[in-house]
Amino acid sequence: MTDVRGLVDGALRAAVGRLDPRTYRVAAYHLGWADAEGHPRAAPAGKALRPALALLSARAAGAPQESALPGAVAVELTHAFSLLHDDIMDGDRTRRHRPAAWAVFGEADAILAGDALLSLAGEVLLEAPGQGSGRAARSLATATRRLIGGQARDLEFESRRSIGLDECVAMASDKTAALLACSCAIGAVLDGAPEPLCTALAEFGSDLGVAFQLVDDLLGIWGDPKVTGKPALSDLRSRKLSLPVVAALNAGTAHSERLAELYAAPPGAGGADEDAARDAARDVAEDAADAEHARLEEMARLVEAAGGRAWAEAEAGRRVERAGARIASAGLPAAVREEFLHIADFVTGRDH
């Protein structure tokens, strides 16, 4: 996907360059283009997953991939907006191995930068040549509304004692999969492709998006912190109701009951809380940290013992298989179909 990054980067920088200097500084930092002082830095390669899918969807419609460049930029801007806001809502202080934008510039500036990036996404699409620009803008707006609705339900889950697995999958279908579905079709939409083709591409992206979230949730528990850029057992530390956890909680086993007990207790319960630990003697703070880490390791074992890990891995595979079937029936050129399938394999095989 490095070629994709090179193709999209110039157009992405031109779009973000429209922002006022203060907002641009936050956005450039978040996108990896600059350090906290605004000095240029070598941007990380990144996955460029959504732009890659956007460009590929133009080829699926028989158009040159360059025709989907506005769509590729728009979905990347929307993704960047969602991450800026997600980090604030989740309290995540780290993003891609360095401090998150809100931790550097403050919540207010990070929120404004996210708002600005989302606004830019609409601008870029509406400026695209051809009759498909309005249809593409509506598609992205709908996906963004679903993304926000999924995030709202994710926040709602934090205040509920019981979450059904179907509810959690539906949340992921909106929060994560809606934008991926849009990315998989937006190039074809910009080209004015027939509705059946656009629908097949979007359905591929929807299944792929759920698989992506499943893998992300697995990495949030069992991923290598050196690769993921997140602390070990990070999703358990924040008591996140991720898909493997919800599957385990709904398994109806003794392991599920014990996991529910641990999840009901706030982080640090059973030892000094964060503020107390800071003021207490160093050995007390270390004891509290050790106790919490032991709880996190027990949670991870319980999720696995209750079948949450196995279910998530199997469901990710099933979703990718179903996505492949959708592409196979869409009548795509063989080379384009193989690239879609290659991306699907990348999603489920990634380690970050």
C-alpha positions as CSV (number, residue, x, y, z in Angstrom):
1,M,0.0,0.0,0.0
2,T,3.0,2.3,-0.1
3,D,2.2,3.3,-3.7
4,V,-1.3,4.3,-2.5
5,R,0.2,6.5,0.2
6,G,2.5,8.2,-2.3
7,L,-0.4,8.8,-4.7
8,V,-2.8,10.2,-2.0
9,D,-0.3,12.1,0.2
10,G,0.0,15.2,-2.1
11,A,-3.7,15.6,-2.5
12,L,-4.2,15.0,1.3
13,R,-1.7,17.6,2.2
14,A,-3.2,20.1,-0.2
15,A,-6.6,19.7,1.4
16,V,-5.3,20.0,5.0
17,G,-3.3,23.0,3.9
18,R,-6.5,25.0,3.6
19,L,-6.9,25.0,7.4
20,D,-6.0,28.0,9.5
21,P,-2.5,27.8,11.0
22,R,-3.6,26.8,14.5
23,T,-5.9,24.0,13.4
24,Y,-3.4,22.9,10.7
25,R,-0.7,22.4,13.4
26,V,-2.9,20.0,15.3
27,A,-4.0,18.1,12.2
28,A,-0.4,17.9,10.8
29,Y,0.7,16.4,14.1
30,H,-2.1,14.0,14.2
31,L,-1.4,12.8,10.7
32,G,2.2,12.3,11.5
33,W,3.6,15.1,9.3
34,A,5.0,17.3,12.1
35,D,6.2,17.1,15.7
36,A,4.6,19.0,18.5
37,E,6.5,22.2,17.7
38,G,5.3,22.1,14.1
39,H,8.7,20.9,12.6
40,P,8.3,18.5,9.7
41,R,9.0,14.8,10.3
42,A,9.1,11.7,8.2
43,A,5.5,10.5,8.2
44,P,5.0,6.9,9.1
45,A,4.0,4.7,6.2
46,G,0.6,3.7,7.8
47,K,-1.8,1.2,6.5
48,A,-3.6,3.6,4.1
49,L,-6.3,1.0,4.0
50,R,-9.3,3.2,3.3
51,P,-7.6,5.2,0.5
52,A,-6.4,1.9,-1.1
53,L,-9.9,0.5,-1.1
54,A,-11.2,3.8,-2.6
55,L,-8.7,3.7,-5.5
56,L,-9.3,0.0,-6.1
57,S,-13.1,0.6,-6.3
58,A,-12.5,2.9,-9.3
59,R,-10.7,0.1,-11.1
60,A,-13.6,-2.2,-10.2
61,A,-15.8,0.1,-12.2
62,G,-13.3,0.2,-15.2
63,A,-12.0,3.7,-14.4
64,P,-8.4,4.8,-13.7
65,Q,-7.6,4.8,-10.0
66,E,-6.6,8.4,-10.2
67,S,-10.3,9.3,-10.8
68,A,-11.0,8.1,-7.2
69,L,-8.4,10.4,-5.6
70,P,-11.0,12.8,-4.1
71,G,-12.8,9.8,-2.6
72,A,-9.5,8.4,-1.2
73,V,-8.7,11.8,0.4
74,A,-12.2,12.2,1.8
75,V,-12.3,8.8,3.5
76,E,-8.9,9.3,5.0
77,L,-9.9,12.8,6.3
78,T,-13.0,11.3,7.8
79,H,-11.0,8.5,9.4
80,A,-8.6,11.0,10.9
81,F,-11.5,13.0,12.3
82,S,-12.9,9.9,14.0
83,L,-9.5,9.0,15.6
84,L,-9.0,12.5,16.9
85,H,-12.4,12.4,18.7
86,D,-12.1,8.8,19.7
87,D,-8.8,9.4,21.6
88,I,-10.5,12.1,23.6
89,M,-13.7,10.1,24.4
90,D,-11.6,7.0,25.3
91,G,-9.0,9.0,27.3
92,D,-6.3,7.4,25.2
93,R,-3.1,9.4,25.6
94,T,-1.1,7.5,23.0
95,R,-1.6,7.2,19.3
96,R,1.0,5.4,17.0
97,H,3.8,5.3,19.6
98,R,3.6,9.0,20.6
99,P,1.3,11.3,22.6
100,A,-2.2,11.7,21.2
101,A,-3.0,15.1,19.7
102,W,-5.4,16.1,22.6
103,A,-2.7,15.2,25.1
104,V,-0.3,17.6,23.4
105,F,-2.6,20.5,22.3
106,G,-5.6,20.1,24.6
107,E,-9.1,18.7,24.1
108,A,-10.6,21.9,22.6
109,D,-8.0,22.2,19.8
110,A,-8.2,18.5,19.0
111,I,-12.0,18.6,18.7
112,L,-11.8,21.6,16.4
113,A,-9.2,19.9,14.3
114,G,-11.4,16.8,14.0
115,D,-14.3,19.0,13.0
116,A,-12.2,20.7,10.4
117,L,-11.0,17.5,8.8
118,L,-14.6,16.2,8.5
119,S,-15.7,19.5,6.9
120,L,-12.7,19.2,4.4
121,A,-13.8,15.7,3.4
122,G,-17.2,17.0,2.2
123,E,-15.5,19.9,0.4
124,V,-13.1,17.6,-1.5
125,L,-15.9,15.4,-2.7
126,L,-18.2,18.2,-3.8
127,E,-15.3,19.7,-5.8
128,A,-14.7,16.4,-7.6
129,P,-15.4,16.5,-11.4
130,G,-18.2,14.6,-12.9
131,Q,-21.8,13.8,-11.9
132,G,-20.9,11.3,-9.2
133,S,-19.6,13.9,-6.7
134,G,-22.9,14.6,-5.1
135,R,-23.8,10.9,-4.8
136,A,-20.4,10.3,-3.3
137,A,-20.8,13.1,-0.8
138,R,-24.1,11.7,0.3
139,S,-22.6,8.3,0.7
140,L,-19.9,9.6,2.9
141,A,-22.3,11.7,4.9
142,T,-24.5,8.6,5.6
143,A,-21.4,6.6,6.6
144,T,-20.3,9.3,8.9
145,R,-23.7,9.5,10.5
146,R,-23.6,5.7,11.1
147,L,-20.1,6.0,12.4
148,I,-21.2,8.6,15.0
149,G,-24.2,6.5,15.9
150,G,-22.0,3.5,16.5
151,Q,-19.7,5.5,18.7
152,A,-22.7,6.8,20.6
153,R,-23.9,3.2,21.3
154,D,-20.3,2.3,22.3
155,L,-20.4,5.1,24.9
156,E,-23.9,3.9,26.0
157,F,-22.5,0.4,26.6
158,E,-20.2,1.8,29.2
159,S,-23.2,2.6,31.5
160,R,-25.0,-0.7,31.0
161,R,-24.5,-3.9,33.0
162,S,-25.5,-6.3,30.2
163,I,-24.7,-6.1,26.5
164,G,-25.9,-8.6,23.9
165,L,-23.4,-10.0,21.4
166,D,-25.7,-9.1,18.5
167,E,-25.9,-5.5,19.8
168,C,-22.1,-5.3,20.0
169,V,-21.8,-6.6,16.4
170,A,-24.3,-4.1,15.2
171,M,-22.4,-1.3,17.0
172,A,-19.2,-2.4,15.2
173,S,-21.0,-2.5,11.9
174,D,-21.7,1.2,12.2
175,K,-18.7,2.5,14.2
176,T,-16.0,0.7,12.1
177,A,-17.6,-1.0,9.1
178,A,-19.7,1.9,7.7
179,L,-16.7,3.9,6.7
180,L,-14.9,0.9,5.3
181,A,-18.0,0.0,3.3
182,C,-18.1,3.6,1.9
183,S,-14.4,3.4,1.1
184,C,-14.9,0.2,-0.9
185,A,-17.5,1.8,-3.2
186,I,-16.7,5.5,-3.3
187,G,-14.4,5.3,-6.4
188,A,-17.1,3.5,-8.3
189,V,-19.7,5.9,-7.1
190,L,-17.6,8.9,-8.3
191,D,-17.4,7.2,-11.7
192,G,-21.1,6.8,-11.9
193,A,-21.0,3.0,-11.8
194,P,-24.3,1.0,-11.7
195,E,-26.0,0.6,-8.4
196,P,-25.6,-3.2,-8.2
197,L,-21.8,-2.9,-8.5
198,C,-21.6,-0.2,-5.9
199,T,-23.8,-2.2,-3.5
200,A,-21.7,-5.3,-3.9
201,L,-18.5,-3.3,-3.2
202,A,-20.1,-1.7,-0.1
203,E,-21.3,-5.1,1.2
204,F,-17.8,-6.4,0.8
205,G,-16.5,-3.5,2.8
206,S,-19.2,-4.0,5.5
207,D,-18.1,-7.5,6.2
208,L,-14.4,-6.5,6.0
209,G,-15.1,-3.7,8.5
210,V,-16.5,-6.1,11.1
211,A,-13.5,-8.4,10.5
212,F,-11.2,-5.4,11.0
213,Q,-12.9,-4.5,14.3
214,L,-12.7,-8.1,15.5
215,V,-8.9,-8.2,14.8
216,D,-8.5,-4.8,16.4
217,D,-10.2,-6.1,19.5
218,L,-8.1,-9.2,19.6
219,L,-5.0,-7.0,19.4
220,G,-6.3,-4.8,22.1
221,I,-6.0,-7.7,24.5
222,W,-3.3,-9.9,23.1
223,G,-1.3,-7.6,20.8
224,D,2.4,-6.9,21.3
225,P,2.7,-3.4,22.7
226,K,5.9,-2.8,20.8
227,V,4.0,-3.3,17.6
228,T,0.5,-1.9,18.4
229,G,1.8,1.2,20.2
230,K,-0.7,0.6,23.0
231,P,0.0,-0.7,26.6
232,A,-0.3,-4.4,27.2
233,L,-3.9,-5.5,27.9
234,S,-5.0,-2.0,27.1
235,D,-8.7,-2.8,26.4
236,L,-9.0,-4.7,29.6
237,R,-7.3,-1.9,31.5
238,S,-10.0,0.5,30.4
239,R,-12.7,-2.2,30.9
240,K,-13.7,-1.8,27.3
241,L,-16.6,-4.0,26.2
242,S,-14.9,-5.2,23.0
243,L,-16.3,-8.0,20.9
244,P,-14.2,-10.9,22.4
245,V,-15.1,-9.7,25.9
246,V,-18.9,-9.4,25.2
247,A,-18.8,-12.9,23.6
248,A,-17.1,-14.3,26.7
249,L,-19.5,-12.5,29.1
250,N,-22.5,-14.0,27.2
251,A,-21.1,-17.5,27.1
252,G,-22.9,-18.5,30.3
253,T,-20.0,-20.2,32.0
254,A,-18.3,-19.9,35.4
255,H,-15.5,-18.1,33.6
256,S,-18.1,-15.6,32.3
257,E,-19.3,-15.0,35.8
258,R,-15.9,-14.3,37.2
259,L,-15.1,-12.0,34.2
260,A,-18.3,-10.1,34.9
261,E,-17.2,-9.6,38.6
262,L,-13.8,-8.3,37.6
263,Y,-15.3,-6.0,34.9
264,A,-17.8,-4.6,37.4
265,A,-14.9,-3.4,39.6
266,P,-13.3,-0.1,38.5
267,P,-9.6,-0.1,37.3
268,G,-7.4,-0.4,40.3
269,A,-10.1,-1.8,42.6
270,G,-8.6,-3.8,45.4
271,G,-5.6,-1.6,45.8
272,A,-4.8,2.1,45.9
273,D,-6.4,4.1,43.2
274,E,-4.4,6.2,40.8
275,D,-4.6,9.4,42.9
276,A,-3.9,7.7,46.2
277,A,-1.1,5.7,44.7
278,R,0.5,8.9,43.5
279,D,0.5,10.3,47.1
280,A,1.4,7.1,48.9
281,A,4.8,5.6,49.4
282,R,6.5,4.1,46.3
283,D,6.1,0.5,47.5
284,V,2.4,1.0,48.0
285,A,2.0,2.3,44.5
286,E,4.0,-0.6,43.1
287,D,1.9,-3.1,45.0
288,A,-1.3,-1.5,43.6
289,A,0.1,-1.6,40.1
290,D,1.1,-5.3,40.5
291,A,-2.4,-6.2,41.8
292,E,-4.1,-4.5,38.8
293,H,-1.8,-6.2,36.4
294,A,-2.6,-9.5,37.9
295,R,-6.3,-8.8,37.5
296,L,-5.7,-7.8,33.9
297,E,-3.9,-11.1,33.2
298,E,-6.7,-13.0,34.9
299,M,-9.3,-11.2,32.7
300,A,-7.4,-12.2,29.6
301,R,-7.3,-15.8,30.7
302,L,-11.0,-15.7,31.4
303,V,-11.9,-14.2,28.0
304,E,-10.0,-17.0,26.4
305,A,-11.4,-19.7,28.7
306,A,-15.0,-18.6,28.1
307,G,-14.5,-18.8,24.3
308,G,-14.3,-15.1,23.5
309,R,-11.0,-15.3,21.7
310,A,-11.9,-18.4,19.7
311,W,-15.3,-16.9,18.7
312,A,-13.7,-13.6,17.6
313,E,-11.1,-15.4,15.5
314,A,-13.6,-17.6,13.9
315,E,-16.1,-14.8,13.2
316,A,-13.4,-12.7,11.6
317,G,-12.6,-15.6,9.3
318,R,-16.3,-16.1,8.5
319,R,-16.7,-12.4,7.7
320,V,-13.7,-12.4,5.3
321,E,-15.0,-15.5,3.6
322,R,-18.4,-13.9,3.1
323,A,-16.7,-10.7,1.8
324,G,-14.9,-12.8,-0.7
325,A,-18.1,-14.4,-1.9
326,R,-19.6,-11.0,-2.5
327,I,-16.6,-9.9,-4.6
328,A,-16.7,-13.2,-6.5
329,S,-20.2,-12.5,-7.6
330,A,-19.7,-8.9,-8.6
331,G,-18.1,-9.7,-12.0
332,L,-14.8,-7.8,-11.4
333,P,-11.7,-8.1,-13.5
334,A,-9.6,-10.9,-12.0
335,A,-6.7,-8.7,-11.1
336,V,-9.0,-6.3,-9.2
337,R,-10.7,-9.1,-7.4
338,E,-7.4,-10.5,-6.3
339,E,-6.3,-7.2,-4.9
340,F,-9.5,-6.9,-2.9
341,L,-9.0,-10.4,-1.5
342,H,-5.3,-9.6,-0.7
343,I,-6.5,-6.6,1.3
344,A,-8.9,-8.8,3.2
345,D,-6.1,-11.2,4.1
346,F,-4.0,-8.3,5.2
347,V,-6.8,-7.1,7.5
348,T,-7.1,-10.5,9.3
349,G,-3.4,-11.2,9.4
350,R,-2.1,-7.9,10.7
351,D,-0.4,-7.4,14.0
352,H,-1.1,-3.7,14.5
